[in-house]
């Protein structure tokens, strides 16, 4: 059994995760679902009453069941 620090999930480049997923033969419908899930990821930091929205290009969503599978695929190419 191995323990993985959650920071690893935060440092994974999404484009590389998608490329790795595609290279491992992910079916088209699942690949599109994963790509859509991450292509529309945004964050927002509120300082005071307003904040500015930004696009997330690094990190996978924690608590998502597919994140572990994406990590394994990512890990195997790095």
C-alpha positions in Angstrom: 0.0 0.0 0.0 1.3 3.5 -0.9 0.1 6.8 0.4 0.0 9.7 -2.1 0.1 13.3 -1.0 -2.9 15.3 -2.3 -0.4 17.9 -3.6 0.4 15.5 -6.5 -3.2 15.8 -7.8 -2.8 19.6 -7.6 0.4 19.6 -9.7 -0.7 17.4 -12.6 -0.8 19.3 -15.9 -4.3 18.7 -17.4 -3.1 18.6 -21.0 -0.6 15.9 -20.2 -3.4 14.0 -18.3 -5.6 14.2 -21.4 -2.8 13.1 -23.7 -1.9 10.1 -21.4 -5.6 9.1 -21.2 -5.9 9.2 -25.0 -2.6 7.2 -25.5 -3.9 4.5 -23.1 -6.9 3.9 -25.4 -9.7 5.7 -23.5 -12.9 5.3 -25.5 -14.0 8.4 -27.4 -17.1 9.1 -25.4 -15.2 8.8 -22.1 -12.3 10.9 -23.4 -14.7 13.7 -24.5 -16.3 13.6 -21.1 -13.0 14.0 -19.3 -11.8 16.7 -21.7 -15.1 18.6 -21.2 -14.8 18.3 -17.5 -11.4 19.9 -17.5 -11.7 22.3 -20.4 -14.4 24.2 -18.4 -12.5 24.3 -15.1 -12.3 27.8 -13.6 -11.3 29.2 -10.2 -12.0 32.4 -8.5 -10.4 34.0 -5.5 -12.5 36.6 -3.7 -10.6 39.4 -2.1 -13.1 41.8 -0.7 -16.5 41.9 -2.5 -15.2 40.8 -5.9 -12.8 38.4 -7.4 -11.5 37.6 -10.9 -12.2 34.3 -12.6 -9.3 32.3 -14.1 -8.9 29.1 -16.1 -7.4 26.1 -14.3 -4.7 24.3 -16.4 -3.0 22.3 -13.6 -4.5 19.9 -11.2 -7.3 17.3 -11.2 -10.4 17.4 -9.3 -10.1 15.8 -5.8 -13.0 13.7 -4.6 -13.9 12.7 -8.2 -13.8 9.0 -8.7 -12.0 9.3 -12.0 -9.1 11.3 -10.5 -7.4 8.2 -9.1 -7.5 6.6 -12.5 -6.2 9.7 -14.2 -3.4 9.8 -11.7 -2.4 6.2 -12.4 -2.3 6.9 -16.2 -0.3 10.2 -15.6 2.1 8.4 -13.2 2.8 5.7 -15.7 4.0 8.2 -18.4 6.2 10.2 -16.0 
